[in-house]
Amino acid sequence: MTPKGPVGSAKLRSMSYDIVFKRIYEPVERTDGARVLVDRLWPRGKRRDDLQLTEWYRNASPSPALRRAWHQGDIDQQRFAKDYQSELDDDPDALTPLMRHARRGRLSLLTATRNPEQSHLPILRKALLDQLAREDEQADGREPSSPTCYEH
């Protein structure tokens, strides 16, 4: 996404990104933008060719141990969110490919979860938006602070 008008810190801070959630089982729409599956496991009953994925990116999904603990009910939503955020904080480079897609336009984060709003996706979107805002602020009208996010 490129800012309109003069580039400056105020303009960069006001940039917004279009990051949406979608179930992998929903029909593909031309307005989906980059379609990135961010689940660790492949969705049941789906062939890769049918999904029209831009990418299957597992590195930004919860670790297998955290995912298992949550699905088995060993931890609650609050603990899951805290631990998942901690995993993302421990590996900020894991967000880079998703940030690259978000900078180009709409990013559809895809999951097989029945209710994407009650999954890891809201936590992931917040982490992405926070990291994008930090980089936009650091750029302050200069070269991007993280060139890999801006490569094509």
C-alpha positions as CSV (number, residue, x, y, z in Angstrom):
1,M,0.0,0.0,0.0
2,T,1.5,3.3,-0.9
3,P,0.5,6.6,0.7
4,K,-1.2,9.2,-1.4
5,G,0.3,12.7,-1.3
6,P,3.6,13.7,0.2
7,V,5.4,11.1,2.3
8,G,6.0,12.1,5.8
9,S,5.8,10.7,9.3
10,A,2.2,11.9,9.9
11,K,1.1,10.3,6.6
12,L,2.9,7.1,7.3
13,R,1.4,6.8,10.8
14,S,-2.1,7.2,9.3
15,M,-1.7,4.4,6.8
16,S,-4.2,1.6,7.2
17,Y,-4.0,-1.9,6.1
18,D,-6.8,-4.2,4.9
19,I,-6.3,-7.5,6.8
20,V,-9.4,-9.7,6.9
21,F,-10.2,-13.3,8.1
22,K,-11.8,-15.9,6.1
23,R,-12.6,-19.6,6.4
24,I,-10.7,-21.7,3.9
25,Y,-14.1,-23.4,3.1
26,E,-15.7,-20.2,1.9
27,P,-15.7,-19.5,-1.9
28,V,-12.8,-17.7,-3.4
29,E,-13.6,-14.1,-4.3
30,R,-11.8,-11.7,-6.6
31,T,-11.7,-9.2,-3.7
32,D,-9.7,-11.5,-1.4
33,G,-6.4,-10.1,-2.4
34,A,-3.5,-12.2,-1.1
35,R,-4.9,-15.4,0.2
36,V,-2.6,-16.8,2.9
37,L,-3.4,-20.0,4.8
38,V,-2.0,-19.4,8.3
39,D,-2.9,-22.8,9.9
40,R,-0.2,-25.3,10.9
41,L,-2.2,-28.2,9.5
42,W,-3.6,-28.6,6.0
43,P,-7.5,-28.3,5.9
44,R,-9.3,-31.6,5.6
45,G,-10.8,-32.4,2.2
46,K,-9.2,-29.6,0.3
47,R,-6.9,-29.9,-2.6
48,R,-4.2,-27.2,-3.0
49,D,-5.3,-26.4,-6.6
50,D,-8.9,-25.7,-5.5
51,L,-7.9,-23.1,-2.8
52,Q,-6.1,-20.5,-5.1
53,L,-3.7,-19.8,-2.3
54,T,-1.1,-17.1,-2.6
55,E,0.9,-18.9,0.1
56,W,0.6,-21.5,2.9
57,Y,2.5,-19.9,5.7
58,R,2.7,-22.0,8.9
59,N,5.4,-20.0,10.6
60,A,2.9,-17.4,12.0
61,S,0.6,-20.0,13.4
62,P,0.6,-21.1,17.0
63,S,3.2,-23.8,17.9
64,P,2.0,-27.4,17.8
65,A,2.2,-27.6,21.7
66,L,0.2,-24.4,22.2
67,R,-2.4,-25.3,19.6
68,R,-2.8,-28.8,21.2
69,A,-3.2,-27.3,24.7
70,W,-5.8,-24.9,23.6
71,H,-7.8,-27.4,21.5
72,Q,-7.7,-30.0,24.4
73,G,-9.0,-27.3,26.8
74,D,-5.8,-27.3,28.9
75,I,-5.6,-23.5,28.7
76,D,-8.3,-20.8,28.3
77,Q,-8.6,-18.2,25.6
78,Q,-6.8,-15.6,27.7
79,R,-3.8,-17.8,28.3
80,F,-3.7,-18.9,24.7
81,A,-3.7,-15.3,23.5
82,K,-0.9,-14.4,25.9
83,D,1.3,-17.4,25.0
84,Y,0.6,-17.0,21.2
85,Q,1.6,-13.3,21.4
86,S,4.7,-14.3,23.3
87,E,5.6,-16.7,20.5
88,L,5.1,-14.0,17.9
89,D,7.2,-11.6,19.9
90,D,10.0,-14.2,20.2
91,D,10.2,-14.4,16.4
92,P,9.3,-11.0,14.8
93,D,10.7,-12.1,11.4
94,A,7.9,-14.6,11.2
95,L,5.6,-11.7,10.4
96,T,7.7,-10.4,7.5
97,P,6.1,-12.3,4.6
98,L,2.6,-11.4,5.8
99,M,3.6,-7.8,6.2
100,R,4.8,-7.8,2.6
101,H,1.4,-9.0,1.4
102,A,-0.4,-6.4,3.6
103,R,1.6,-3.6,2.2
104,R,0.5,-4.5,-1.3
105,G,-3.2,-4.5,-0.6
106,R,-5.9,-6.7,1.0
107,L,-4.6,-9.6,2.9
108,S,-7.0,-12.5,3.6
109,L,-5.8,-14.6,6.5
110,L,-7.3,-18.0,5.9
111,T,-8.1,-20.7,8.5
112,A,-10.0,-24.0,8.7
113,T,-11.3,-23.0,12.1
114,R,-15.0,-22.8,12.3
115,N,-15.0,-19.3,13.9
116,P,-12.1,-17.2,12.7
117,E,-13.0,-14.4,15.1
118,Q,-12.4,-16.9,18.0
119,S,-9.1,-18.3,16.6
120,H,-5.5,-17.1,16.5
121,L,-6.3,-14.8,13.6
122,P,-7.3,-11.7,15.7
123,I,-4.1,-12.0,17.7
124,L,-2.1,-12.4,14.5
125,R,-3.8,-9.4,12.8
126,K,-3.1,-7.2,15.8
127,A,0.6,-8.3,15.9
128,L,0.8,-7.5,12.1
129,L,-0.8,-4.1,12.5
130,D,1.5,-3.2,15.4
131,Q,4.6,-4.3,13.6
132,L,3.5,-2.4,10.4
133,A,2.9,0.7,12.4
134,R,6.3,0.5,14.1
135,E,8.0,0.1,10.7
136,D,6.0,2.9,9.2
137,E,6.9,5.2,12.1
138,Q,10.6,4.2,11.8
139,A,10.7,4.9,8.1
140,D,9.5,8.5,8.7
141,G,9.7,9.3,5.0
142,R,13.1,7.7,4.6
143,E,14.0,4.3,3.2
144,P,12.0,1.4,4.8
145,S,13.5,0.1,8.0
146,S,13.1,-3.5,6.8
147,P,13.7,-3.8,3.1
148,T,12.4,-7.4,2.9
149,C,8.9,-6.1,3.6
150,Y,9.0,-3.9,0.6
151,E,10.5,-6.2,-2.0
152,H,8.4,-7.5,-4.8
